[in-house]
Amino acid sequence: MATDLVRLRRLRAAKDAMDRDWSSPLDLATLAAHAGYSPYHFVRAFHAAYGQTPMQYLSRRRVERAEDLLRTADLSITEICHVVGFSSLGSFSSLFKKQTGLTPTAYRELHLRRGAALVPGCYALLWAGGFPHAPTAEQRNPEEAP
């Protein structure tokens, strides 16, 4: 029993990292390190606990975030694709359709017809954490870092 709780706590640490850092580039080795497992053992343990692989879970979370942005933000679909952590518009679009049953364009049009107002893209990017790979102030000006 205690072993199961320790295992779930470790897997939850990786799941929390995916929930928190969904827009960042996350690979299997990084996620496995959060749980303290080898990548292959992590995939098996995560699947046993949550019924899907870690990358399936991360992709699902990213599509959910994209749904939010498509309903609310005046950003292009390509911008949304990159903000939520996808590098390929084709992969994003096909996964989005598989998960929601609609293309990103159709999804947005459906919600706009319902009277949704779009937030300007600059505000949406601030809300979404900005550009996920933008350098920090310390990276831009290392001599000014504390």
Secondary structure by P-SEA (a helix, b strand, c coil): caaaaaaaaaaaaaaaaaaacccccccaaaaaaaacccaaaaaaaaaaaccccaaaaaaaaaaaaaaaaaacccccaaaaaaaaccccaaaaaaaaaaaccccaaaaaaaaaaaccccccaaaaaaaacccccccccccccccccc
